[in-house]
Amino acid sequence: MTTERSESTFRLRYSVRRLIHAEPSQLWARLTDAAGFPRWNSTVDSIEGQIAVGNKLTIRVPVAPGRAFTPKVIELVPEARMVWRDGFAPMFQGTRTFSLTPRAQGTEFEMVEEFRGLMLPMIKGSLPDFRPIFDRYAADLAKACEPS
């Protein structure tokens, strides 16, 4: 598993990449089942809404109790790629991209969160370090999808 962080003045990027010994369809089924997320993912308390292009989701996470995030699903390529976006450019915007790449031993899962905007220098200090959260997210997905 590889987790990275990179930044510049108006951009902050976190990513995790992990080989999961399961078919892309198994990962995709978990990643697109909003109601089922809390059953396998310890980094998510709840997701309300249907994961479909154009839909807004309401996401609650343990790292921000009492706060809801409302990204819009902007791209879905079945069993390959999904993109959620929240905020507004050019002030502050977050984009999360999920990618699934078939490999001989299973599926390479990659999740990238990129924050951009003019307000990022003021907000950056209040954001958590997403690396441990992303590590746990990928580990939870592997545990849910890999054979025991």
Backbone bond lengths (Angstrom), bond angles and torsions (degrees), N, CA, C in turn:
res aa  C-N    CA-C-N  psi(-1)  N-CA   C-N-CA  omega(-1)  CA-C   N-CA-C  phi
1 M - - - 1.455 - - 1.525 107.19 -
2 T 1.323 115.07 139.61 1.452 121.40 178.71 1.524 108.85 -126.96
3 T 1.313 117.02 124.60 1.458 121.61 176.73 1.524 107.42 -122.14
4 E 1.334 115.72 132.89 1.459 119.82 -176.01 1.519 111.52 -133.94
5 R 1.331 113.75 157.30 1.462 122.45 174.63 1.518 106.85 -136.43
6 S 1.334 116.50 135.71 1.463 120.77 174.14 1.521 107.58 -142.99
7 E 1.326 115.14 152.68 1.458 117.77 -178.57 1.513 112.28 -153.96
8 S 1.327 113.43 157.20 1.455 123.02 169.11 1.526 105.01 -139.54
9 T 1.284 118.53 -173.74 1.468 120.88 -175.31 1.521 112.30 -56.66
10 F 1.310 117.94 -46.07 1.463 121.03 -174.12 1.523 113.29 -115.15
11 R 1.337 117.54 22.05 1.462 121.87 -179.30 1.522 109.21 -149.08
12 L 1.335 115.58 135.62 1.464 122.71 175.52 1.521 106.55 -136.12
13 R 1.322 116.42 127.53 1.466 121.06 -174.04 1.526 110.16 -131.78
14 Y 1.333 114.82 131.22 1.460 122.25 172.81 1.521 107.44 -121.08
15 S 1.328 116.23 145.56 1.459 119.23 176.64 1.520 110.26 -149.00
16 V 1.323 114.53 153.20 1.457 121.81 172.67 1.520 107.18 -136.02
17 R 1.322 115.40 142.42 1.465 121.72 177.82 1.521 107.12 -135.90
18 R 1.345 115.67 132.86 1.468 119.71 -179.29 1.523 109.71 -150.43
19 L 1.314 115.80 138.06 1.461 120.99 172.77 1.525 107.24 -82.36
20 I 1.323 115.76 124.47 1.461 122.05 179.22 1.524 107.24 -115.79
21 H 1.318 115.94 127.30 1.459 121.71 -175.84 1.526 110.40 -81.32
22 A 1.341 114.23 72.16 1.466 122.18 179.71 1.526 107.45 -161.29
23 E 1.312 115.98 161.65 1.463 121.60 178.86 1.531 110.52 -72.87
24 P 1.336 118.09 150.85 1.462 120.62 177.05 1.534 112.59 -53.31
25 S 1.334 117.11 -36.09 1.472 120.12 -179.24 1.530 111.90 -60.60
26 Q 1.332 117.20 -34.20 1.465 120.52 179.48 1.528 110.96 -69.02
27 L 1.329 116.72 -42.87 1.463 120.71 178.24 1.524 109.80 -66.22
28 W 1.327 116.11 -44.46 1.456 121.39 -178.01 1.531 110.97 -59.65
29 A 1.333 116.43 -41.67 1.464 120.38 179.45 1.527 110.92 -58.91
30 R 1.316 118.02 -40.25 1.469 121.52 178.33 1.529 110.96 -70.51
31 L 1.331 116.26 -45.78 1.467 120.91 -174.29 1.526 113.63 -69.17
32 T 1.320 117.97 -19.54 1.470 120.12 -177.91 1.530 113.12 -109.67
33 D 1.308 117.85 7.77 1.465 122.74 176.82 1.527 108.09 -101.14
34 A 1.324 116.29 88.11 1.469 121.15 -175.10 1.529 111.70 -56.72
35 A 1.304 117.71 -49.95 1.467 121.03 -176.70 1.528 111.76 -62.92
36 G 1.328 117.39 -30.96 1.460 121.27 -177.06 1.521 115.34 -83.94
37 F 1.341 118.26 -9.40 1.465 121.17 -176.43 1.530 113.93 -50.18
38 P 1.337 119.48 -50.67 1.469 119.15 -175.87 1.529 114.22 -63.33
39 R 1.329 117.76 -18.65 1.479 120.17 179.31 1.519 111.55 -71.19
40 W 1.330 118.20 -26.90 1.464 119.81 -177.87 1.525 113.77 -120.98
41 N 1.329 118.08 -17.64 1.457 121.27 -171.55 1.531 110.73 -114.16
42 S 1.320 117.13 108.25 1.468 121.52 -177.57 1.531 112.88 -74.10
43 T 1.334 118.35 -6.01 1.466 120.69 179.44 1.523 112.03 -94.30
44 V 1.352 117.24 2.07 1.463 122.17 -177.77 1.525 108.82 -130.18
45 D 1.341 116.22 126.45 1.472 120.25 174.17 1.523 110.79 -81.56
46 S 1.349 116.50 -42.22 1.465 120.07 179.43 1.520 110.43 -163.93
47 I 1.335 114.44 152.74 1.462 122.19 169.45 1.518 106.10 -131.84
48 E 1.317 115.09 122.92 1.464 120.87 176.75 1.517 108.02 -108.24
49 G 1.327 115.27 141.26 1.454 121.21 -179.25 1.507 110.33 110.85
50 Q 1.321 114.96 163.42 1.462 120.59 178.75 1.519 108.94 -95.28
51 I 1.328 116.18 133.98 1.459 121.13 179.08 1.523 107.69 -79.39
52 A 1.342 114.84 94.39 1.461 123.16 -179.63 1.529 107.36 -150.06
53 V 1.327 116.55 148.25 1.466 120.85 -177.98 1.527 110.39 -54.66
54 G 1.333 114.50 131.88 1.458 121.45 179.01 1.519 114.05 92.35
55 N 1.322 118.00 -13.57 1.466 121.37 -178.71 1.516 111.36 -85.77
56 K 1.343 114.84 144.92 1.460 121.34 171.53 1.517 107.79 -93.95
57 L 1.316 115.33 142.11 1.457 122.18 176.96 1.517 108.45 -111.06
58 T 1.308 117.12 154.59 1.458 122.30 171.54 1.526 106.25 -116.37
59 I 1.336 115.46 114.46 1.463 121.13 -174.37 1.518 109.75 -116.42
60 R 1.330 115.20 131.12 1.466 121.23 174.80 1.524 107.41 -117.46
61 V 1.336 115.31 135.28 1.466 120.55 -176.57 1.525 110.05 -129.77
62 P 1.345 117.27 150.10 1.463 120.59 -178.73 1.531 113.44 -63.02
63 V 1.324 118.43 -28.03 1.463 121.49 -176.79 1.541 111.83 -72.49
64 A 1.352 117.28 -15.18 1.467 121.26 179.37 1.528 109.44 -135.53
65 P 1.348 116.96 68.80 1.468 119.89 -176.73 1.530 111.23 -59.86
66 G 1.340 114.85 138.39 1.457 120.38 178.46 1.520 114.01 83.03
67 R 1.315 117.51 -4.91 1.465 121.36 -178.83 1.519 109.73 -111.96
68 A 1.325 116.17 141.81 1.465 121.24 176.65 1.524 109.24 -117.60
69 F 1.318 115.69 139.26 1.459 122.24 175.38 1.525 107.11 -105.26
70 T 1.326 117.23 142.04 1.458 120.29 -174.31 1.536 111.79 -128.39
71 P 1.315 116.96 66.60 1.466 118.42 178.15 1.527 111.72 -73.25
72 K 1.304 114.11 157.62 1.463 121.98 174.83 1.525 107.91 -105.30
73 V 1.315 116.40 137.75 1.457 121.69 176.14 1.531 106.58 -77.95
74 I 1.331 116.54 116.44 1.472 118.66 -176.25 1.528 113.43 -109.22
75 E 1.330 116.99 -13.26 1.468 119.27 179.03 1.521 110.19 -154.24
76 L 1.329 115.86 137.73 1.464 123.04 174.34 1.525 108.22 -141.05
77 V 1.293 116.57 118.41 1.461 122.79 172.59 1.529 103.96 -120.10
78 P 1.338 117.72 103.23 1.463 120.74 -172.34 1.525 113.94 -46.83
79 E 1.329 112.79 131.49 1.466 123.74 177.43 1.528 113.56 60.61
80 A 1.353 117.54 19.20 1.461 120.06 -178.72 1.529 113.92 -138.52
81 R 1.339 118.05 -48.08 1.470 119.34 -170.93 1.528 110.75 -156.33
82 M 1.339 114.59 141.31 1.456 121.62 175.90 1.526 107.32 -143.35
83 V 1.348 116.60 139.48 1.459 121.19 -179.13 1.528 109.58 -132.19
84 W 1.352 114.77 130.71 1.469 122.47 174.98 1.521 107.76 -117.16
85 R 1.353 117.62 144.74 1.462 120.46 179.66 1.524 109.92 -139.66
86 D 1.331 115.08 141.49 1.463 122.38 179.20 1.523 108.32 -137.96
87 G 1.316 116.76 154.93 1.457 121.47 178.61 1.518 110.88 92.34
88 F 1.317 114.95 -166.68 1.465 118.74 -179.27 1.527 110.13 -146.15
89 A 1.318 114.19 134.75 1.464 120.86 177.53 1.529 107.34 -82.79
90 P 1.293 120.17 146.79 1.457 128.16 5.65 1.527 113.38 -95.12
91 M 1.333 118.93 7.45 1.464 120.74 -174.15 1.536 112.69 -73.53
92 F 1.350 116.40 -61.73 1.464 120.01 179.46 1.517 107.77 -159.46
93 Q 1.306 115.57 126.50 1.458 120.51 -179.15 1.522 109.73 -144.83
94 G 1.326 114.99 138.78 1.456 121.16 175.43 1.512 109.58 -117.00
95 T 1.321 116.57 136.09 1.465 121.90 178.88 1.524 108.37 -129.52
96 R 1.332 115.56 125.17 1.462 120.73 176.93 1.526 108.22 -111.53
97 T 1.320 115.30 126.98 1.460 121.74 -179.31 1.526 109.00 -119.97
98 F 1.320 115.46 128.32 1.461 123.32 175.71 1.517 106.97 -108.13
99 S 1.326 117.69 129.98 1.463 121.64 178.35 1.519 109.95 -129.36
100 L 1.328 115.72 138.40 1.460 122.99 177.07 1.525 108.01 -122.33
101 T 1.331 116.43 123.59 1.462 121.51 -179.46 1.527 108.82 -123.50
102 P 1.345 117.48 118.76 1.468 119.31 178.38 1.529 110.90 -62.25
103 R 1.308 115.58 137.63 1.467 123.46 175.96 1.528 107.37 -131.30
104 A 1.329 116.70 165.46 1.468 120.90 -179.38 1.528 111.63 -58.59
105 Q 1.343 117.25 -36.50 1.466 120.94 -176.38 1.522 113.19 -95.46
106 G 1.326 118.92 3.82 1.460 120.93 -178.75 1.509 111.42 150.37
107 T 1.336 116.19 -130.14 1.459 121.89 -176.42 1.520 109.56 -133.52
108 E 1.322 115.69 131.14 1.466 119.48 172.71 1.522 107.31 -84.48
109 F 1.335 114.96 118.92 1.464 122.05 177.03 1.514 108.06 -98.26
110 E 1.319 116.76 131.05 1.460 120.99 173.75 1.519 108.73 -133.05
111 M 1.334 115.31 135.14 1.456 121.59 175.48 1.521 107.14 -128.96
112 V 1.327 115.53 129.00 1.460 122.12 -178.72 1.518 108.16 -125.93
113 E 1.320 116.39 132.94 1.471 122.38 173.23 1.512 106.05 -118.53
114 E 1.337 115.64 123.55 1.453 119.56 179.40 1.519 109.30 -125.32
115 F 1.322 114.52 124.19 1.462 121.96 175.87 1.513 107.70 -104.28
116 R 1.336 115.34 136.67 1.465 120.83 179.16 1.521 108.65 -140.94
117 G 1.327 115.34 155.70 1.450 118.61 170.38 1.512 114.03 140.06
118 L 1.305 112.99 163.72 1.460 121.42 -178.12 1.524 112.49 -64.95
119 M 1.333 117.44 -27.90 1.467 120.51 -179.09 1.532 112.75 -87.90
120 L 1.314 117.64 -5.66 1.469 120.59 -176.90 1.530 113.10 -55.44
121 P 1.341 119.76 -43.27 1.469 117.69 -179.89 1.537 113.04 -57.86
122 M 1.334 117.75 -30.49 1.469 121.30 179.64 1.527 111.88 -82.21
123 I 1.313 117.60 -28.74 1.468 123.05 -174.79 1.529 112.22 -91.68
124 K 1.312 116.88 -29.97 1.467 123.46 -171.49 1.531 113.75 -48.18
125 G 1.319 117.27 -42.07 1.460 121.15 -177.83 1.518 114.19 -65.99
126 S 1.328 117.68 -22.14 1.467 120.47 -178.79 1.534 112.13 -92.02
127 L 1.323 117.35 -6.47 1.461 120.29 179.49 1.529 109.98 -82.39
128 P 1.335 116.49 144.24 1.471 118.46 177.29 1.528 110.57 -73.39
129 D 1.310 115.80 165.25 1.458 121.18 170.64 1.530 105.54 -77.24
130 F 1.316 116.38 112.87 1.457 120.61 -175.61 1.529 113.86 -79.64
131 R 1.322 118.79 -9.31 1.467 119.84 -176.91 1.529 112.95 -58.16
132 P 1.346 120.27 -51.04 1.471 118.33 178.88 1.529 112.60 -64.62
133 I 1.323 116.86 -33.47 1.469 121.11 178.57 1.529 109.49 -66.33
134 F 1.336 116.33 -43.69 1.460 120.53 179.51 1.526 111.20 -66.54
135 D 1.340 117.17 -38.50 1.469 120.89 176.01 1.529 110.41 -58.30
136 R 1.325 115.32 -46.69 1.470 120.16 -178.46 1.531 110.67 -66.21
137 Y 1.330 116.80 -40.86 1.467 122.24 178.38 1.528 109.86 -56.09
138 A 1.338 117.03 -51.57 1.469 121.76 -179.35 1.526 111.16 -64.47
139 A 1.332 117.41 -39.68 1.465 121.02 178.78 1.529 110.66 -65.25
140 D 1.325 116.89 -41.50 1.470 120.76 177.98 1.529 111.01 -62.75
141 L 1.346 116.22 -42.07 1.467 120.43 179.26 1.530 110.18 -63.92
142 A 1.311 117.00 -42.64 1.470 120.54 178.42 1.530 110.37 -62.14
143 K 1.308 116.56 -45.46 1.474 121.05 -179.55 1.533 111.28 -60.72
144 A 1.351 115.77 -38.74 1.459 120.42 -178.28 1.530 112.27 -73.27
145 C 1.327 117.83 -27.99 1.468 120.88 -172.77 1.521 115.60 -104.91
146 E 1.313 117.97 -27.13 1.463 120.12 -176.72 1.520 111.19 -79.51
147 P 1.337 116.31 148.38 1.460 118.40 176.23 1.535 110.15 -63.42
148 S 1.319 116.20 144.73 1.479 119.39 -178.60 1.502 111.55 -73.95
